C-alpha cells in the first residue's frame, strides 16, 4: 500500500488559503471502513 498520492494531495490542500474544508459524507464514510480494514493488517 502506498500513501504518496494521498499525502501529496493533502500537502496541496495546505497551500490553499481557506478556513473551512467541506468533505462529502459518502467519502468520509468510506475512509472509516478502510481504516477498520487496515487495522487487521
PDB file of N, H, CA, C and O in Angstrom:
ATOM      1  N   UNK A   1       0.844  -1.185   0.000  1.00  0.00           N
ATOM      2  CA  UNK A   1       0.000   0.000   0.000  1.00  0.00           C
ATOM      3  C   UNK A   1       0.882   1.238   0.000  1.00  0.00           C
ATOM      4  O   UNK A   1       1.807   1.355   0.804  1.00  0.00           O
ATOM      5  N   UNK A   2       0.591   2.154  -0.902  1.00  0.00           N
ATOM      6  H   UNK A   2      -0.161   2.060  -1.555  1.00  0.00           H
ATOM      7  CA  UNK A   2       1.385   3.381  -0.958  1.00  0.00           C
ATOM      8  C   UNK A   2       0.537   4.574  -0.558  1.00  0.00           C
ATOM      9  O   UNK A   2      -0.627   4.679  -0.946  1.00  0.00           O
ATOM     10  N   UNK A   3       1.116   5.457   0.209  1.00  0.00           N
ATOM     11  H   UNK A   3       2.061   5.371   0.524  1.00  0.00           H
ATOM     12  CA  UNK A   3       0.395   6.634   0.678  1.00  0.00           C
ATOM     13  C   UNK A   3       0.852   7.903  -0.027  1.00  0.00           C
ATOM     14  O   UNK A   3       0.294   8.971   0.223  1.00  0.00           O
ATOM     15  N   UNK A   4       1.830   7.818  -0.881  1.00  0.00           N
ATOM     16  H   UNK A   4       2.283   6.950  -1.084  1.00  0.00           H
ATOM     17  CA  UNK A   4       2.389   9.009  -1.525  1.00  0.00           C
ATOM     18  C   UNK A   4       1.347   9.845  -2.273  1.00  0.00           C
ATOM     19  O   UNK A   4       1.329  11.061  -2.087  1.00  0.00           O
ATOM     20  N   UNK A   5       0.480   9.263  -3.106  1.00  0.00           N
ATOM     21  H   UNK A   5       0.495   8.275  -3.256  1.00  0.00           H
ATOM     22  CA  UNK A   5      -0.502  10.099  -3.799  1.00  0.00           C
ATOM     23  C   UNK A   5      -1.440  10.827  -2.838  1.00  0.00           C
ATOM     24  O   UNK A   5      -1.745  12.002  -3.047  1.00  0.00           O
ATOM     25  N   UNK A   6      -1.890  10.161  -1.812  1.00  0.00           N
ATOM     26  H   UNK A   6      -1.642   9.207  -1.642  1.00  0.00           H
ATOM     27  CA  UNK A   6      -2.776  10.806  -0.843  1.00  0.00           C
ATOM     28  C   UNK A   6      -2.040  11.905  -0.096  1.00  0.00           C
ATOM     29  O   UNK A   6      -2.592  12.980   0.137  1.00  0.00           O
ATOM     30  N   UNK A   7      -0.797  11.638   0.280  1.00  0.00           N
ATOM     31  H   UNK A   7      -0.348  10.764   0.090  1.00  0.00           H
ATOM     32  CA  UNK A   7      -0.023  12.637   1.004  1.00  0.00           C
ATOM     33  C   UNK A   7       0.204  13.872   0.148  1.00  0.00           C
ATOM     34  O   UNK A   7       0.091  14.992   0.648  1.00  0.00           O
ATOM     35  N   UNK A   8       0.519  13.698  -1.121  1.00  0.00           N
ATOM     36  H   UNK A   8       0.610  12.789  -1.527  1.00  0.00           H
ATOM     37  CA  UNK A   8       0.764  14.852  -1.987  1.00  0.00           C
ATOM     38  C   UNK A   8      -0.514  15.666  -2.169  1.00  0.00           C
ATOM     39  O   UNK A   8      -0.453  16.891  -2.272  1.00  0.00           O
ATOM     40  N   UNK A   9      -1.657  15.013  -2.208  1.00  0.00           N
ATOM     41  H   UNK A   9      -1.707  14.018  -2.125  1.00  0.00           H
ATOM     42  CA  UNK A   9      -2.924  15.733  -2.314  1.00  0.00           C
ATOM     43  C   UNK A   9      -3.196  16.535  -1.053  1.00  0.00           C
ATOM     44  O   UNK A   9      -3.657  17.674  -1.126  1.00  0.00           O
ATOM     45  N   UNK A  10      -2.915  15.950   0.097  1.00  0.00           N
ATOM     46  H   UNK A  10      -2.540  15.025   0.156  1.00  0.00           H
ATOM     47  CA  UNK A  10      -3.118  16.665   1.350  1.00  0.00           C
ATOM     48  C   UNK A  10      -2.143  17.828   1.478  1.00  0.00           C
ATOM     49  O   UNK A  10      -2.502  18.871   2.026  1.00  0.00           O
ATOM     50  N   UNK A  11      -0.937  17.673   0.993  1.00  0.00           N
ATOM     51  H   UNK A  11      -0.646  16.826   0.548  1.00  0.00           H
ATOM     52  CA  UNK A  11       0.043  18.763   1.009  1.00  0.00           C
ATOM     53  C   UNK A  11      -0.456  19.934   0.172  1.00  0.00           C
ATOM     54  O   UNK A  11      -0.269  21.094   0.540  1.00  0.00           O
ATOM     55  N   UNK A  12      -1.086  19.627  -0.945  1.00  0.00           N
ATOM     56  H   UNK A  12      -1.238  18.685  -1.243  1.00  0.00           H
ATOM     57  CA  UNK A  12      -1.644  20.675  -1.798  1.00  0.00           C
ATOM     58  C   UNK A  12      -2.719  21.460  -1.049  1.00  0.00           C
ATOM     59  O   UNK A  12      -2.790  22.682  -1.177  1.00  0.00           O
ATOM     60  N   UNK A  13      -3.545  20.782  -0.279  1.00  0.00           N
ATOM     61  H   UNK A  13      -3.488  19.789  -0.176  1.00  0.00           H
ATOM     62  CA  UNK A  13      -4.603  21.456   0.467  1.00  0.00           C
ATOM     63  C   UNK A  13      -4.040  22.449   1.473  1.00  0.00           C
ATOM     64  O   UNK A  13      -4.667  23.474   1.741  1.00  0.00           O
ATOM     65  N   UNK A  14      -2.870  22.165   2.033  1.00  0.00           N
ATOM     66  H   UNK A  14      -2.361  21.332   1.815  1.00  0.00           H
ATOM     67  CA  UNK A  14      -2.254  23.075   2.994  1.00  0.00           C
ATOM     68  C   UNK A  14      -1.898  24.413   2.358  1.00  0.00           C
ATOM     69  O   UNK A  14      -1.820  25.423   3.057  1.00  0.00           O
ATOM     70  N   UNK A  15      -1.684  24.439   1.062  1.00  0.00           N
ATOM     71  H   UNK A  15      -1.748  23.618   0.494  1.00  0.00           H
ATOM     72  CA  UNK A  15      -1.288  25.662   0.367  1.00  0.00           C
ATOM     73  C   UNK A  15      -2.472  26.578   0.078  1.00  0.00           C
ATOM     74  O   UNK A  15      -2.281  27.753  -0.235  1.00  0.00           O
ATOM     75  N   UNK A  16      -3.675  26.062   0.179  1.00  0.00           N
ATOM     76  H   UNK A  16      -3.830  25.107   0.433  1.00  0.00           H
ATOM     77  CA  UNK A  16      -4.865  26.852  -0.112  1.00  0.00           C
ATOM     78  C   UNK A  16      -5.186  27.786   1.050  1.00  0.00           C
ATOM     79  O   UNK A  16      -5.050  27.413   2.216  1.00  0.00           O
ATOM     80  N   UNK A  17      -5.610  28.992   0.722  1.00  0.00           N
ATOM     81  H   UNK A  17      -5.720  29.295  -0.225  1.00  0.00           H
ATOM     82  CA  UNK A  17      -5.970  29.970   1.746  1.00  0.00           C
ATOM     83  C   UNK A  17      -7.462  29.829   2.068  1.00  0.00           C
ATOM     84  O   UNK A  17      -8.287  30.629   1.628  1.00  0.00           O
ATOM     85  N   UNK A  18      -7.782  28.797   2.841  1.00  0.00           N
ATOM     86  H   UNK A  18      -7.112  28.147   3.198  1.00  0.00           H
ATOM     87  CA  UNK A  18      -9.173  28.528   3.213  1.00  0.00           C
ATOM     88  C   UNK A  18      -9.271  28.319   4.720  1.00  0.00           C
ATOM     89  O   UNK A  18      -8.313  27.897   5.366  1.00  0.00           O
ATOM     90  N   UNK A  19     -10.435  28.617   5.261  1.00  0.00           N
ATOM     91  H   UNK A  19     -11.214  28.960   4.735  1.00  0.00           H
ATOM     92  CA  UNK A  19     -10.686  28.406   6.683  1.00  0.00           C
ATOM     93  C   UNK A  19     -11.471  27.131   6.941  1.00  0.00           C
ATOM     94  O   UNK A  19     -11.377  26.545   8.019  1.00  0.00           O
ATOM     95  N   UNK A  20     -12.245  26.701   5.949  1.00  0.00           N
ATOM     96  H   UNK A  20     -12.321  27.176   5.073  1.00  0.00           H
ATOM     97  CA  UNK A  20     -13.113  25.541   6.112  1.00  0.00           C
ATOM     98  C   UNK A  20     -13.014  24.657   4.875  1.00  0.00           C
ATOM     99  O   UNK A  20     -12.955  25.142   3.745  1.00  0.00           O
ATOM    100  N   UNK A  21     -12.998  23.366   5.113  1.00  0.00           N
ATOM    101  H   UNK A  21     -13.046  22.972   6.031  1.00  0.00           H
ATOM    102  CA  UNK A  21     -12.976  22.404   4.014  1.00  0.00           C
ATOM    103  C   UNK A  21     -14.154  21.457   4.202  1.00  0.00           C
ATOM    104  O   UNK A  21     -14.246  20.758   5.211  1.00  0.00           O
ATOM    105  N   UNK A  22     -15.049  21.440   3.230  1.00  0.00           N
ATOM    106  H   UNK A  22     -14.974  22.007   2.410  1.00  0.00           H
ATOM    107  CA  UNK A  22     -16.194  20.542   3.297  1.00  0.00           C
ATOM    108  C   UNK A  22     -15.870  19.267   2.531  1.00  0.00           C
ATOM    109  O   UNK A  22     -15.416  19.315   1.388  1.00  0.00           O
ATOM    110  N   UNK A  23     -16.108  18.136   3.168  1.00  0.00           N
ATOM    111  H   UNK A  23     -16.478  18.097   4.097  1.00  0.00           H
ATOM    112  CA  UNK A  23     -15.865  16.838   2.548  1.00  0.00           C
ATOM    113  C   UNK A  23     -17.173  16.064   2.553  1.00  0.00           C
ATOM    114  O   UNK A  23     -17.845  15.962   3.580  1.00  0.00           O
ATOM    115  N   UNK A  24     -17.523  15.526   1.408  1.00  0.00           N
ATOM    116  H   UNK A  24     -16.978  15.608   0.574  1.00  0.00           H
ATOM    117  CA  UNK A  24     -18.770  14.784   1.277  1.00  0.00           C
ATOM    118  C   UNK A  24     -18.808  13.601   2.236  1.00  0.00           C
ATOM    119  O   UNK A  24     -17.823  12.875   2.374  1.00  0.00           O
ATOM    120  N   UNK A  25     -19.943  13.409   2.897  1.00  0.00           N
ATOM    121  H   UNK A  25     -20.743  13.999   2.786  1.00  0.00           H
ATOM    122  CA  UNK A  25     -20.097  12.338   3.877  1.00  0.00           C
ATOM    123  C   UNK A  25     -19.840  10.958   3.272  1.00  0.00           C
ATOM    124  O   UNK A  25     -19.287  10.088   3.944  1.00  0.00           O
ATOM    125  N   UNK A  26     -20.228  10.747   2.029  1.00  0.00           N
ATOM    126  H   UNK A  26     -20.678  11.455   1.483  1.00  0.00           H
ATOM    127  CA  UNK A  26     -20.009   9.440   1.403  1.00  0.00           C
ATOM    128  C   UNK A  26     -18.515   9.126   1.291  1.00  0.00           C
ATOM    129  O   UNK A  26     -18.123   7.963   1.387  1.00  0.00           O
ATOM    130  N   UNK A  27     -17.686  10.136   1.091  1.00  0.00           N
ATOM    131  H   UNK A  27     -18.005  11.081   1.012  1.00  0.00           H
ATOM    132  CA  UNK A  27     -16.238   9.924   1.044  1.00  0.00           C
ATOM    133  C   UNK A  27     -15.698   9.617   2.436  1.00  0.00           C
ATOM    134  O   UNK A  27     -14.887   8.706   2.600  1.00  0.00           O
ATOM    135  N   UNK A  28     -16.137  10.359   3.421  1.00  0.00           N
ATOM    136  H   UNK A  28     -16.796  11.099   3.287  1.00  0.00           H
ATOM    137  CA  UNK A  28     -15.681  10.147   4.798  1.00  0.00           C
ATOM    138  C   UNK A  28     -16.110   8.773   5.295  1.00  0.00           C
ATOM    139  O   UNK A  28     -15.348   8.102   5.992  1.00  0.00           O
ATOM    140  N   UNK A  29     -17.298   8.355   4.952  1.00  0.00           N
ATOM    141  H   UNK A  29     -17.917   8.900   4.386  1.00  0.00           H
ATOM    142  CA  UNK A  29     -17.783   7.036   5.372  1.00  0.00           C
ATOM    143  C   UNK A  29     -16.903   5.915   4.825  1.00  0.00           C
ATOM    144  O   UNK A  29     -16.664   4.927   5.519  1.00  0.00           O
ATOM    145  N   UNK A  30     -16.423   6.053   3.600  1.00  0.00           N
ATOM    146  H   UNK A  30     -16.618   6.856   3.037  1.00  0.00           H
ATOM    147  CA  UNK A  30     -15.558   5.011   3.047  1.00  0.00           C
ATOM    148  C   UNK A  30     -14.208   4.997   3.749  1.00  0.00           C
ATOM    149  O   UNK A  30     -13.604   3.933   3.888  1.00  0.00           O
ATOM    150  N   UNK A  31     -13.725   6.136   4.189  1.00  0.00           N
ATOM    151  H   UNK A  31     -14.215   7.001   4.076  1.00  0.00           H
ATOM    152  CA  UNK A  31     -12.461   6.184   4.923  1.00  0.00           C
ATOM    153  C   UNK A  31     -12.572   5.435   6.238  1.00  0.00           C
ATOM    154  O   UNK A  31     -11.640   4.745   6.651  1.00  0.00           O
ATOM    155  N   UNK A  32     -13.708   5.573   6.889  1.00  0.00           N
ATOM    156  H   UNK A  32     -14.466   6.133   6.554  1.00  0.00           H
ATOM    157  CA  UNK A  32     -13.917   4.879   8.162  1.00  0.00           C
ATOM    158  C   UNK A  32     -13.839   3.368   7.958  1.00  0.00           C
ATOM    159  O   UNK A  32     -13.198   2.668   8.743  1.00  0.00           O
ATOM    160  N   UNK A  33     -14.476   2.873   6.928  1.00  0.00           N
ATOM    161  H   UNK A  33     -14.997   3.441   6.291  1.00  0.00           H
ATOM    162  CA  UNK A  33     -14.443   1.437   6.667  1.00  0.00           C
ATOM    163  C   UNK A  33     -13.045   0.975   6.273  1.00  0.00           C
ATOM    164  O   UNK A  33     -12.614  -0.102   6.683  1.00  0.00           O
ATOM    165  N   UNK A  34     -12.351   1.753   5.506  1.00  0.00           N
ATOM    166  H   UNK A  34     -12.701   2.629   5.173  1.00  0.00           H
ATOM    167  CA  UNK A  34     -10.990   1.397   5.113  1.00  0.00           C
ATOM    168  C   UNK A  34     -10.069   1.384   6.324  1.00  0.00           C
ATOM    169  O   UNK A  34      -9.198   0.520   6.426  1.00  0.00           O
ATOM    170  N   UNK A  35     -10.246   2.320   7.233  1.00  0.00           N
ATOM    171  H   UNK A  35     -10.953   3.022   7.150  1.00  0.00           H
ATOM    172  CA  UNK A  35      -9.414   2.355   8.435  1.00  0.00           C
ATOM    173  C   UNK A  35      -9.663   1.109   9.277  1.00  0.00           C
ATOM    174  O   UNK A  35      -8.729   0.544   9.847  1.00  0.00           O
ATOM    175  N   UNK A  36     -10.904   0.686   9.355  1.00  0.00           N
ATOM    176  H   UNK A  36     -11.663   1.145   8.892  1.00  0.00           H
ATOM    177  CA  UNK A  36     -11.228  -0.520  10.117  1.00  0.00           C
ATOM    178  C   UNK A  36     -10.598  -1.741   9.460  1.00  0.00           C
ATOM    179  O   UNK A  36     -10.091  -2.625  10.150  1.00  0.00           O
ATOM    180  N   UNK A  37     -10.626  -1.796   8.130  1.00  0.00           N
ATOM    181  H   UNK A  37     -11.038  -1.078   7.570  1.00  0.00           H
ATOM    182  CA  UNK A  37     -10.000  -2.906   7.410  1.00  0.00           C
ATOM    183  C   UNK A  37      -8.489  -2.891   7.602  1.00  0.00           C
ATOM    184  O   UNK A  37      -7.887  -3.952   7.770  1.00  0.00           O
ATOM    185  N   UNK A  38      -7.874  -1.746   7.583  1.00  0.00           N
ATOM    186  H   UNK A  38      -8.363  -0.885   7.446  1.00  0.00           H
ATOM    187  CA  UNK A  38      -6.418  -1.625   7.713  1.00  0.00           C
ATOM    188  C   UNK A  38      -5.943  -2.045   9.100  1.00  0.00           C
ATOM    189  O   UNK A  38      -4.797  -2.468   9.257  1.00  0.00           O
ATOM    190  N   UNK A  39      -6.801  -1.936  10.099  1.00  0.00           N
ATOM    191  H   UNK A  39      -7.731  -1.593   9.971  1.00  0.00           H
ATOM    192  CA  UNK A  39      -6.418  -2.305  11.465  1.00  0.00           C
ATOM    193  C   UNK A  39      -6.115  -3.796  11.581  1.00  0.00           C
ATOM    194  O   UNK A  39      -5.442  -4.223  12.519  1.00  0.00           O
ATOM    195  N   UNK A  40      -6.607  -4.584  10.633  1.00  0.00           N
ATOM    196  H   UNK A  40      -7.153  -4.237   9.871  1.00  0.00           H
ATOM    197  CA  UNK A  40      -6.387  -6.033  10.668  1.00  0.00           C
ATOM    198  C   UNK A  40      -5.039  -6.439  10.096  1.00  0.00           C
ATOM    199  O   UNK A  40      -4.664  -7.606  10.209  1.00  0.00           O
ATOM    200  N   UNK A  41      -4.295  -5.517   9.485  1.00  0.00           N
ATOM    201  H   UNK A  41      -4.600  -4.569   9.394  1.00  0.00           H
ATOM    202  CA  UNK A  41      -3.018  -5.863   8.837  1.00  0.00           C
ATOM    203  C   UNK A  41      -1.868  -5.541   9.713  1.00  0.00           C
ATOM    204  O   UNK A  41      -0.719  -5.765   9.331  1.00  0.00           O
TER     205      UNK A  41
END
